[in-house]
Amino acid sequence: MITNYLTQSAQLIKKTGVNAYSKPTYATAIDIKCRVDEKIKIIKNTQGDAIQIDATAFVDKGVDIDNDDKFTYNGRNYKVFQTSEKSFINEDSHQEVLLKAI
């Protein structure tokens, strides 16, 4: 199972909404198991624009993670850009999380 490879720890900070000044509000950080690849890569968004991704994290499929959540790994702070479900040996087992440095 992919969970055997999720041996690193990170903190996930869920976005809870916005305040009266339209600034995002966040919950308390929770610890999650993951695997992080801190390689920069360029992807294209839906409009065809080039976007720099600063790291990719792999987390268990049961982790509730959404775009705009915050993610802290190894003292570096990131914002979740995109998540997608992935398969490992023909079974949905984890999520790939694209991260942008903040």
URJORA-V891190 format. One record per pair of residues at least 12 apart in sequence whose ideal C-beta (glycine too) atoms are under 6 Angstrom apart, sorted by the first residue. I is the first residue (numbers start at 1). J is the second residue. D is the distance in whole Angstrom. If there is no record, write none. Layout:
i: <I:I>
j: <J:J>
d: <D:D>
This chain:
i: <2:2:2:5:6:6:6:8:8:8:9:10:10:10:11:11:12:12:12:13:13:13:14:14:15:15:32:32:34:34:35:36:36:36:37:38:40:41:53:54:54:54:55:56:57:58:58:59:60:61:61:61:65:67:71:77:78:78:79:79:80:81:81:82:83:83:84>
j: <88:93:94:35:33:34:35:34:35:36:31:32:34:73:29:72:30:32:71:26:29:70:27:69:68:69:59:63:57:59:58:55:57:73:56:55:54:53:98:99:100:101:99:98:97:94:96:95:94:92:94:95:83:80:99:102:99:101:100:102:97:98:100:98:95:97:96>
d: <4:4:5:5:4:6:5:5:6:6:6:6:5:4:4:4:5:5:6:5:5:4:4:5:5:5:6:6:5:5:4:6:5:5:5:5:6:5:5:6:6:4:4:6:4:5:6:5:6:6:6:6:6:5:6:5:4:6:5:5:6:5:5:4:5:5:5>
